[in-house]
Amino acid sequence: MKEALFYSKLDDHKVRCDLCPHNCVISTGKTGICRARKNIDGVLFAINYGKTITISIDPMEKKPLYHFHPGESILSIGPNSCNFSCKFCQNYQSSQFEVPTTTITPGKLLDLCKLHLCNFVAFTYTEPTTWFEFIIDSSKLLKENGIKTVMVTNGFIKQEPLKELLPYINAMNIDLKAFDEKFYKSICKGSLQPVLETIKTASKSCHVEITNLIITDENDSEEQIRDLVDFVASVNPEIPLHFSRYYPVYKMENPPTSVSTLEMAKKIAEKKLNYVYLGNIVTERDTNCPNCDHLLIRRDYPLKNDILDGKCPSCGHTIYGEF
């Protein structure tokens, strides 16, 4: 447990959390929406500090990150908290409910990286921005020791804490759940605009990829997909976009996303974006040069990575990412 950053003291021993746009006003003895920050006698504490639901070694592509050190392994940890309540949450057991955790310090995290010869750490699985204090402390130490950090996030964080965090983060996969305010409000218990601002800010500071889970009858219309693609293209058409297939889970019983819907989304996106991928489906995951179509990365066996100094070896086109 550690005193939280980004909060304001109010009357009657209440506090306002200023980390995310919920702006939770918390009475003494209570926690905010994320369950990670608690008011103890008028002081806000990060009660989840250093408490991880798991410690795993994953492929980088699982995050998913396709243009950030492809083929590398990444040590992954995550908190038992989230500031959204998505009805379709694939990790709802650990994001919405209390589960056993293991305590880890920034120093121990560094030791684990050295033990496993792992040069990358991902803050993932639930919502890492609710782990703000631990990530700040850990990322600073990891950076000092040459280890790069990744956040897999819903992007629901205020700009001031985001800007404090970004100098220590090398890459983000940001989950843009829909390009629809009503969707965010009714299905996720959040809001869209702060996520859009996170994408715009982060894309100027670190490597960014975006994931959109396409849900049957919720965010799968051509209009919504076009709007989402237009936004990503307006930020940077080089940003890789991952459309992912939905399956019924938690409180959402809609039918699984059809393959034809995913293919439609990919076709729309490829008109304006250079790198578009499909997830949660058996399909080609390769990366081709957007200029000459040379096969740059084959992610299924036999593996291949032809990118040389960040460029296509065939035409010299610069490929977005860090390789």
Buried (B, 14 or more C-beta within 10 A) or exposed (E): EEEBBBBEEBEEBBBBBBBBBBEBBBEBEBBBBBBBBBBBEBBBBBBBBBBBBBBBEBBBBBBBBBBBBBEBBBBBBBBBBBBBBBBBBBBBEBBBEEEEBEEBBBEBBBEBBEEEEBBBBBBBBBBBBBBBBBBBBBBEBBBEEEBBBBBBBBBBBBEEBBEEBBEBBBBBBBBBBBBBEEBBEEBBBBBBEBBBBBBBBBBEBBBBBBBBBBBBEBBBEEEBBBEBBEBBBEBBBBBBBBBBBBBEBBEBEBEBBEEEBBBBBBEBBBEBBBBBBBBBBEBEBBBBBBBEEBEBBBBEEEEBEBBEEEBBEBEEBEBBBBB
